[in-house]
Each structure stands twice: as C-alpha cells, then as structure tokens.
Amino acid sequence: MTTLENYTLGRWAAGAADPHELLDASTGEVIALANTEGFDFAEILAYGRRVGNPALRKMTFHERGRMLKALAFHLQEKKEIFYELSYRSGATRADSWIDIEGGIGNLFANASLRRKFPDKPFYVEGEPVGLSKGGTFMAQHLLVPREGVAVHINAYNFPIWGMLEKIAVNLLAGMPAVVKPAVPSAYLTEAVVREIIASGILPEGALQLVVGSGQGILDHVTYQDVVTFTGSAATGAKLRAHPRIISEAVPFTLEADSLNAAVLGPDAVPGTPEFDLFIKEVRKEMTAKCGQKCTAIRRAIVPKNLLEDVQIALGKALAQTTIGHPQAEGVRMGALAGRAQAERLREQVRQLAKNTPIVYGDLENVEILGKERGADAAKGAFISPIVLRNDQPFKHLDSHELEAFGPVVTLMPYHDLGEAVQLANLGKGSLVCSLATNDPRTAQEFVLGAATHHGRILVINTDMAKESTGHGSPLPQLVHGGPGRAGGGQEMGGIRGVEHFMQRVALQGSPSMITAITEVYQPKAKQIEKDKHPFQHYFEELEIGQTYTTHKHTVTDADISSFAQVSGDNFYAHVDDTSLEGTLFTGRVAHGYYILSKAAGMFVDPRKGPVLLNYGLDECRFTKPVYPGTTIGVTLTVKEKTGQEKRDETDVAKGIVRWYVEVTDQTGDTVAVATILTMVKKKNQE
C-alpha cells in the first residue's frame, strides 16, 4: 500500500490527515491512500497563473506542439507501468488500452494539430472584415491564451485518458492546468503525472495534481481561468451553479454521462451486415470498461418487428463474455471501479426493472474467473451484463431519464423512423448516437431529426466497418460533448477545442496597424520595397508587407487561343464569341487560370535562389473579366511566414511563405487575387 502525493507549487507532498482508501476493484484490497488536507487551493491556482502561465504563453503553437509530441513519446515508453496499475481498477488489457494509449494518442493528435496554427504565441482567426468603403478601416479576430489556469475535475472511469485528452488541448493553447482526478482511481493519474514531471518536458507550473478531495478549489477561480468537469449531470449542475463560477463568469465545460442510444435501421434485418454490426457494437459498448464509459450505449432502439431477433442475438453475444480478474486467462470483462460503484449500479437497475424487466443477466450473482489471483465476488466489484426490455418506451420514461452506469442496456421498439428519432431525443441531450443502416435516405432523415439532441452521430454500415473507431470512441479531431443532459460542452474538436482556452478579441484599426499587430499582411496596408527581387531573399530576410511590382502585359487574342490549346479548356466564353448572347460577357474573355499563370510568369524570378518550390494555392478569386486589349500588372506581397521543422539532420531548414498576389488592369481595378505558397530556404541551416 502506498500514500499518494499531490504535485503542487513545484513539489510532491502528501495530505495531512484522514486519508481516503483506494481499493483494488477485483480483490477489495486497499492499495493506496489519498488526501489533500492542509493544501491551499488559492495558492495552488495562483502558482499556476504566476509561474506556469507566462512560460506557456511566450511559447509558440509549434513549440507547444513539439512539447506535446515529446511528452507522448516519453509516456509511450513508460506505458507498461501504467498497464500494471490499471489492472487494479478492474480494467482488462483491452480496456486499459483505451485509457492509456487512447490518452497518449490525444497528445500525438494535438501535437500534430500545431501545423494548423502559425509559429506564433497567438492565432489570427478567420478572414479580415472590411469596415469602410475606402478600405482604411478594418477588423480582424485574434485569439490569445487566457492568463489563468485550466481546472480539470475528472471522472473515475478514465483516470489517464480523461487527464491527457484535456491537458493536451489547454497546453497547446498556452494555459497551465490543475488536474483533480476522481479519488477511486487517482493512483493511475498520479503515476502518469510522476512520469510527466520526471521527464522535465513541461515548464514548471504547467501541470499540478490534486489526488484527494478538491473541496473548495472552485472558491478561488477567476474569469481568466477555465473549468472543465466530467461526471454525473447532477454533480455537474451543482458545480456550474457555484457562486464563483457565476460571479466571475468563468468558462465552464460540462461533459456529463448521458443516455446514449444505438438505433437499428428498418433495413438492417437479420442476415444483413448492418444487423450483425449493430449487435457487435451494443455488446462491445456494454462490456468495454465494464460499461463505465460516458459514451456507452444505454438504449438500443429497434424496429418492433425485430425486437425478439435483437434480444436473442444480443443474448447469444453476451453469453460469450467471460467475467473475472482482468489478468486471468480468458477474461473479457473485468470489474467496475469499486464496490461503491457496483452498489449504486444495482440500485439503479432495480429502479429501472420496476417497469422494464431484466431479460438477460443476473443482478445478484455472477460467475467469475481468476480466484487464484484473489478475485472475490463478495469483495470485488463484479457484475453480470444486464439487458432490460421496455415495450412501452413512450410510457415508461425511466429508460430515458435514469442512467445505470455499467454494463446495462435497455431494448425498446419503434414503429417508424419518426418514432426512432423521438425515442433517441427523449434522452434530452446525449454525447453520441449511432444508427445501423445501409439506406442513405434513412440515414439522412434520422440524422436531420436527431442532430439537435446529440453531439456526435455515427452511421454504421458495411462500407466503414473495418476502419471505424466505433460508437464509444471520441476523437480529438472532433467535438466531444453534447447538448442538454450531456452538459452542453464541446471538448476537443481540433482547433475548436484549443480556442476554448483562449480569449477572442475583435481587433479594429487601419490595415497597416492590423498587419503590424497580427504579422499577417492586410490589403491596403503599407508596403515595403527592396532593391532586389523577393525570391532572392532567404526566409529570415523576408518581411511582412515586402512587395514587388511587375512589368505590364497586354492580353491578346493569341494569348487566349494559345492557352485554350495548351490547357484543353475550350469553354465557349474563351473560344466562341458568337455564343455570348445572354451571358455576363461582352466579348471573348481570357481564362481565369491564364491570368493566374501569366501573373506567376510576371512575378517569378527565374534565377536560382532561396525559393525551393511552389507549395500550393490557398485561395483564388477572379473578380473582373479580362478581354483582349486589357493591360495587366501584378503586385506580389509577403502575407505571412511559417517556419517548418527539420525532419532530420540532413533536411534543409526552410519555411512556408504565403504571398498575396493582386492582378490589376490599366484602370487600377483588381481582376484577380490569390494567395500562393512557396517553400523558402533559411539562411541559418542549424
């Protein structure tokens, strides 16, 4: 038995007295003690703001991303330590994989997300907004890291993933975190934090850990902080109503356990791949992590004429589930996190069973394997998978209101797809819903009807089955959250998740001033001219706003004909001036891509220099027709610069330069604009 320690104020220390006992979920053995008595939460939060926040804020997105990548590799090397501990929580190797490697995967995913951001400490969001006719007054939205800390209050079911999926996002955004895991499985969170701190990868103050009671921590949050909570809807509602959260308008994200549904489409009859996939998905979500997932399927909604078929098929699938000590050979489902969770679950099932009888499983008795390892049906937290049946789901509403958090599902029938939508939505807001169908019309009708009540909808069919991550797997690239009962949060979600930990400000001013602040060139801003072509400058030498003006060229009929012949683009407007009646054009018009190609020929410096290659085109607009006789000119301006990381020591140090290209005619009107990208060598190759 060990005494867990808190990591706060830059040091490890145990609580003073009255510790909580943490038990092995399979044997009932006391394995650790946890306490936070005597800890000053006001000082812990202040330390994060004072020490961790400035260190992270001054780092760029790319530096923070590389930090996450290094941390992910470090934890990957230590993962077997976590697997050994995870067995004590009742989780099998497969269950632990979700928690451990799923969490590490979140670090990797968010590390890669850095490429969606500039190599700067801040983020310029969206397109510029013109606010005046003359173009001298404009606006741009800017996001900067908040000056507080992220306080994460996590649930017991995912002690590793729950922490890593959250801190990955706030660290990338530039905010430190204080993590408060649920006590029953806090020993796993502590083990991971020990490795994180020992690695020295994070700056001091970037991560603090509270392993015991967090009572009073919200008394000290400010409007610069962010609070996230994962757990029951009832507890989340209480925390959201905390006076400090309200008075300081603290951003609060709630991810609550919800009554997620799986719907069997009318076309998914026995014998179809979709029917088999539905049964497999329901079984998996009941037994993975012993059903202790906020995204697990709680309601299986099936066509009335298929209810018996589903009940029989699901029963056969569940009968193959062997239960016991997670390290015992042949065990496919371990235990709940602890006896308290098991007793609470039994009481919830008893409540549900008053009107919806149990049709599979035994609430009181369960056969277990692994007694030689100490597994004890009396002292451990084992329970059989339970299937209930609600034949009147619009009358007996407990199925849509009371969640039994474990390996429990309720079957219920629907008459038509409209009823299926209504039943799914009776959950009053869910994290996820899945639909098994191979009919696109069924899928569209259901999705459009159920989307308002769900954070994520998975459509299951044979086309995606081999590569699908499944109903219960939130992905860091996507929004994780849901409306109503699910809490109204949107954790993760790629850039959206990062933005949650940043302050958005609408920046107004002149184009030149906005350019100077954001380091992104805005049209009509002051331009910089130098004595040599910009393609002869190394990446470091190029300045935002540096501009090159080309010679002029008068477009001819021959130009248009030649381009049509070379490109194969013989669209009538370019080659047949007798077919223009009723069109927008008054004569034969030059190809837009000819204008772009000609512009490139005019601004490119043919000499060998630091420009390595053309990297692509971000955006392009053709704003005015160009007819034979029109004289065009081009201005090429450095819009933005983003350094690239060297893949290895032999790689060339380089960066991507975004150029604002504006093509004008002899009247000064803009005929085309584009943003092109080039890869430019750095002068410093270290």
N, C-alpha and C positions, 0 to 999 in steps of 0.2 A: 504494500500500500504506500502511496506517495501523497504528499501535500502539494497541490497545485499552487503555482505562483502567478501573480499578476505582473505584467510588464508595463510599468507606468513611470513617468518622469525619468526615463532613461535607465531604469534598473528593475531587476526582478525582486519581488518580495511577496511573502505570504500574508494572508489576513491575520488579524489579531486573535480572534476567538470564535467560538460557536460555529464550527465548520459544517458544511453540508457533506453528507456521504454520497459518493458516486458508486453505483453498483454495476457489476457485470450482468448484462441482460440475460445471459443463459444460465448462470450458476447462482446469482444473487449475492456473490461475494463482494465485499467492499474493496474497491480497487483504488480509490483516491478520495481526498478531502479537498474542499474548495471554500474560500472565504474572501470577502473584501472589507471586513470590518476594519475601521481605522483609516480608510483611504479617503482623501479629499478630492471629490469629483470636480469641484470648482477649479482646483489647481491642475488636475489632470487635463481638463479641457483647455485651460489657459496655456499649459505647456505645449499642447499640440498647436495652438494658434501662434504662440510665440516662437517656437523652435522649428516644428515640422513644416508649418505653412510657408514661411519665407523661403525655406530651402527648396520646396517643391515648386513654388510659384516662379522662381527665377529660372527653372529648367524649361527647356522647350518640349513640345509634344514628342519630338523624335527622341530626345534624351530620356524622357519618362518612359516611352515605349521600349527603348533598349533596356532600361532598368527592369521593366516587367519581364522582358524576354530572358534576361539573365536570371531573374528570380524563378521563372518557370523551369529553366534547365536545372537550377540548383535543387528545387523541390523534387523534380523528376528523379534525380539521383538518390534522393532520400526516401522515396515512396514506400519501400518495403517496411520501413519503420512504422509508417502510418497504417499500412495494411495489418500489421501485427496488433496494433492497438485497436483498430477498427473492429476486429472480431469480438472485442469485449462489449461493443454496442449492439451485438446481435446480428450484425451485417455479414452476409456471405462475401466471398471474394468478388462475385459479380456486383453485389450491392455496393461494396466498398469502391469498386472501380468507378461507379457513377460519382461518388462523393470525392474521391481522391484525384483520379485522373480527369474527371469532369471539371473539378476546380482548377487544376493545373492547366487544363485546356482553355479555360477562360482567360488565364494570364497570357497564354500564347495568342489567343484571338485578339485580345485588346492590345497586345504588343504590336501585332500586325496592323491594327487599326490606325497606328500612328501615321501611316502613309496617306491617310485621308485628311490629315491635318498638316499645316505648314510647320516648318522647323523654327517655330517661334513659341513664346510662352502664352500667346493669345490666339484667338481664332476669329477670322473675318467671315461672317455668316451671310450667305445669300448674295443676291445681286444688289448693286447700288441703286438708290432711289433718287431720281431727279425731282427737285422741288421747285424749280423755277424755269421759266421759258428760255432764258438766256443761258442756262446751264452753269451759272456761277454759284448756285446754292443747291446742296445735295445732302443725302444721308446714307449711312451705312451701318448695319448692325454689327456689333462687336461683342465677343464673349471673352471674359477674363475669369480666372479661378476665384472663387469666393475666399475671403480671408479667415474663415473659420475652420472647423473640423467636421468630418462626417462621423456621426454616431450610429453604428450599426448594431441593432438589437436582433439577434438571430435565433432561429428555432433549433430544437434538439435533433431534428431528423437528418440534417446535413451540416455537421459541425465543421467540415472542411470546405466543401463547395460553397456553402452559404456565406462563409467569410471571403473566400478568394474571388467569387464572382462579383462581390460588391467592391472590395478594395481595389480590384483591377481597374474598375471604372473611375473611382474617385482619385486614385493615384495618377492615372493618365490625365485626368482633368487638372491635376495640380493641387489637390487637397489631401491633408493627412486624415487618418481615421483612428477612432477609438472603437474597438470591437468588444461587444458584450454577448458572448455565446450563451445559449441555454445551459444551465448547470448540469443536467444529467449526462451530457456528452462533452463537457468542456475540456476533458483531458485530451481529446483529439485536437481541438483547436489550439490548446496550449502547446502541444507537441509541434504543430506546424509553425506557430509563431516563434518558438525557440529556434527552429531552423532558419526562419527568415531573419531574425535578429542576429544569429550567429554568422550568417553569410556576409553581413556588412554591406549588403547591396542597397538597402534603403537608407536615405539620410535620417539622422536622429530625429525623433519626434514624428516621423511619418506614420508610425503604427504603434498603438498602445493596446493593451489587452486587459480586460476585467473579467476574471473567471467565476467569481461568486455572484452574489446579489448586486444588481445595479440600481437598487432602490435609491432614488434621489438624483440620479445622473441628469435627468431632464430639467431639474430645477436650475441648472446653470447654462443652458444653451442660449445662444443669441441668434439674431437674424442673419448673421453671416455663416451659421452652422447649417448642416443638413442632417436630418434624422431619417433613418430607414428602419422599418420593423417587419419581420417575417414571423407569422404565427397565427393565432386564432383571431377571427374577426372581432370577437368581444374584447379581447385584450388590446387589439389594435385601436378599436374605437375609444377606449379609455385613454390610451397614450396620446392619440390625436387630439383629445379634448383637454390635455394638460394645460394649465393656465399659462405656462411659459411658452409653449408652442403657439398658443393663440395670441398672447400679448406681443411676442417678438415676431410673429408671422414667419415662424421657422418652416422652411420647406420640409414636408413630412411625406414619405413614401411608405405606403402600406401594401404588403403582399400577403393577403390572408388566404388561409385554407378555404377552398371553395368546392361546391358540389358539381365538379366537372362531369360532363356526360360523354358517352360514346353512342352514336346513332347508327343503326343498321339500315341502309337504304332499301327501298322496296325491291330493287333489282337484285340485291345481294342474297339470293336464296341459297339453301344448302346445295353444295356441289360447285358453287362459284368460288373463285379465288378470294373474292371480297368477303364472303361469309367466313371462310377459314381465317382470313386476316383479322376480321373483327373478333372472333373468339380468341385468337392468339394475343391480340392487343389487350383485351379485357383481362385475360389470365395474367399476362405479364404485369399490367398495372396493379393488379391485386397482390401479387406475390413479390415483386421487386421492392426491396427495402421494407418488406412485410407490409406493404400498402401505406407506409408512412411517407407519402410524397404529397406536397401541396397540389401537384398536378395530376394525382392519381384519379382513375375513373371511379366515380361513386354511383353513377346512374347509367344503366345500359338500356337504351330506348330502342325498341324493336317493333317491326310490324306485328300486329295482333296475330296474324295467321302463322307467324314464325316463332311465337313466344315459346312454345313447347320445344321446338327444334333447338333454339338457343339454350334453353335451360338444360337440356340433355347434353348438348355438345360442350357447354361450359363445365358442367359437372364432370364429364369424362376428362377434360383437360386439367381441371383442378385435382382430380384423383391421382394424377401423376406427380403432384407436388409433395415431396418428402420434407418433413419439418424437423429441426433439431439444432444442435450446436453447429454454428457456421463453419467450424473446421472439421466436422465429422464427414467422412466419405459419403457421397450420395445426397447430401442435404441440399435442397434447392431453395428453401425459405428458412430464415433464421427466426429471431425473436423480435418483439417490439423493443423499444429503447429501455423499458423498465417496467417494474410491477405497477407503478402508479399509472402509466400509460395503458397497461393491459386492463386494469380495473375500470378505468374511465371508459375504455372502448366497450367492455362488456355491458356497462350500464347504458351506453348509447345504443347498442344493438338491442338490448331488452326493450328500450323505449320504442325503437323502430318496429320491433316484432309484435307490438300490440295490435297493429293493423296490417302489417305486411309480414307474413310468416317466413321463417327460415326454411328454404328448400334445399340447401346444401350446407354441410358443416355442422360442427358441434361446438356450442359456445363454451361448454364447461370442460370438455375432455379433448385431449389431443395426444396422439402418439408421436413420440419424439425419438430421434437418433442422437447418439453422442453422449450417452450417460457415462461412458468411460472417461470422457473429458470433463465430467462434472455437470453436464446438463441436467437440470432438475425441473420437472413440470410444475412442482409446487413453488419453488423459489425463483424460477426463471419467469420470463415474460412471453411464453409461447401461447399461440392461439391458432386455431384452425381457420382457413379461409371460410368466409361466410357469404352465402348468396341469399338475399331476401327477394320476395316477389310481391309487387304492388299491382294488382289487377285493376285498381281504380285510381290511377295516379292523379286525376283531377279532383278526387275526393279526399284521399289520404295524403295530406301535404307534408307530413314529416319527412318523407323521402327527399323533398326539395328544400328542407329547412334545417334538418339535423344531420351533421356530418359525423359518421363513425370513422375516426382517423386510424385506419388499419386495413387489413385485407378483407374489406367488406364492400359488396356492390349490391344494388337493388335493380332487379329486372322490372321493366314496365312496358306495356304495349301502347301503340298508337294506331289510329285508323287510316290516316292520310298524312302527307308530308307537312301540312299545315299544323296538325296536332303535334308532330315531332318537334317542330320549331317551338311551339308553345311550351311543351314539356322541357325542352332544353333551356328555355328562357325563364322557366319557373325557379331556376336556381338563383335568380336575382343577381346575376353577375358572376362569371366564372373565369378562371385563368385560361382554360383551354377546353375545347370540344373537338371531338373527331367524328367524321362521317365516313362510313364504308360504302362506297358506291362506284360504279363504273359508268354511270349515266351523267353526262355533263349538265343536262337540264335539271336533274335532281340536285346536283351539286350547287348550281347557281341559285336555284330557288331557296335551298336551305341556307346557304351562306348569307345571302342578302337578308333573309329573315332573322338569322341568329347573330349576325355580326355585332349588332348593338349591345349584346349581352356577354360578349366574350373577348378576351384579349388575344386569343390565337385560335385558329380553326385549322385542323389537319384533315385533308381529304385523302382517304386511303383507297388505293386500288392496286391492281397487279403491276402497273407501269412503274410505280415508285417503291414497291415493297422492299426490294433488295437493298436500296440505299437510304431508306427512310430512317430517321433517328427516333421515330415513334411518338406516340401521343404525349408521353410524360417528360419529354426532354426539352427544356428551354434552351435556346441557343443564344450565344452572346451577340450575334448579329441582329437579332430580332427583339422586339418589345416583349418583355416578360412582366405580365401584370394583367389586370382586368378590371372592369367597372363594378360598381355596386358592392356586393358582398366580398368580392375578390380584393377590394381595397381602393380601387381607382388609381393604382400606381402603374408606372411603366418602367420598371427597372431594365437595365441593359438597353438593348436596341441599337447597338453601334454608336454612331455619332449622337443619337438622341439621348442615350444613357449618359454619355460624357457631359452633355450640355446641362444635365440636371444638377451638376456640381459646379456650374459656372454662372456668373451673372451676365445677363444680356443687357447691353446699353445701346440705345439708338443714338448714334453719333451724327451730329449735323455740322455743316460748315462748308467751306469752299472746296472744290476738287483738289486744290493744291494742299490744303491743310489736311483733308481726309487721306490723301496719298501719303503725307509725311507721317501721320499717326499710324496708319494701318500697314504701311510698307507694301501697298498694292496700288499701282497706278490707276487713276481715275481719268476718264476722258475730260479734256479741257484743263487739266492740271498743268502747271509749269513744266516745261520740258528742258532736258539738258542735252546740249550738243557738244560733241568732242571732235577732235581733229582726225580721228581715224574711224574706220567702219566698226560698228559694234561687234561684228563677227570676228574681229581681230583682238577682242578683249577676252581675258580669262574670266571665269565665273566670279571670282572675288572682285575683279575690277569693274564689272558692270554695275551701274547704279539704277535704282528705280526711277523711271522717268527719262532715262537716257534715250535719245531719239535720233533717228536717221531719216532724212528726206531724200527720196529718189529722184531720178530724172523723169521726164514725162514721156508718154507714149500715146499716139493717136490710133484708135482701133479702126481697122479696115474690114471691108467685106472679105478680103482674102484671109484675114486672121480667123474670122468666124468659120469660113469654109474649111480651112486647114484643120482647125480644132475639131470640127464635126467629123472630118475624115479620120483623124488620128484617134479620137476618143470613141467613135462609133455612135455618138449622140446626135441623131438626126431628128430630134424633136422639131415639129413643124415650125415653131416660132423662130428657130435658128436658121432654117434652110428653105422655107417656102413662104415668101412674103405675100403670096396670093391667098393664103389661108388665115389671114389675121382679122377678118371681119368679125366683130362681136367679141374680140379678145381685149385684153388690157394694153396690147402693144400697138404702136403706131407704125412700126416698121420691123424689119428683120432685127433681132436682138442678139447680143452676144451671150454665150453660155456663162452662167454664173461661175462655173468651175474654170472657164477660160480666164475670167477676171482674176480669180484667186491664183491660178497658175502663173499668169502674167505678172501679178503682183510679186509672187515669190521670185520670179526671174529678175524683177527690177530691184528687189531689196537684198538678194543674196550676194555675198562677196565670194567670187569663185576661187579666191586664193585659199591655200591650205592655212588653217588657223586653229584656234581652240575649239571651235564648234565641231563636235564629233558626228552628229547625225540629227536628222529631223525626227522628233519623238512622237509627233502627232498633232491633232487638231482638237481643241476643246469645244469651240463654238464658232459658227459662221452664219452671217446673215447677208443677203443681197437686198439692198434697200432701195435701189433705183435702177431702172433699165439702162443698159448701155448700148447705144446704137452706133453703127459705123459713123466715123467723124468725131466721136467723143474722145477727148483727150484726158487720160487718167494719170494720176500720180499717187504715190504711196508714202505714208509715214509709218515707220517701224519703231515701236517704243517698248522698252523693258517694263513689263507689267508686274512680274513677281518672280522671285528666285527661291528655289527649294533645293537644299543640298541633299545629295544621295550618300548612303553608306557604302563603303567598300565591301564587296563580298568576301574578299580575302586580301592577303598582302600583295598579290600580283595584279589586283584590279586597279583601274585608273580612278583617281579621285576626281569626282565630277559632280555636276548638279543639273537640275532641270530649270530652264529659263522659259517663262511664259512671256510672249511678245504680243502686244496689242497692235494689230495691223488695221490701218484705216486707208481705204482707197477712195479718192475724191475725183470729181470731174472738173472741167475748166471753170465751172460756175462756183466751185467750192462746196458743192453738195456731196454728201457721202453716198457712194454707190455700193460699198461692201465693207463689212467689218468682220474681223476674225481674231481668235486667239490661237496662236500656233506655239508649239513647244519644241525647243531644241535641247539637246544634251551638250553641255559645255564643260570642257576640261578645266580643272582647277590648277592654278599656278603652283600652289603648295601641294605636293604629292605625298606628304607624310600622313 
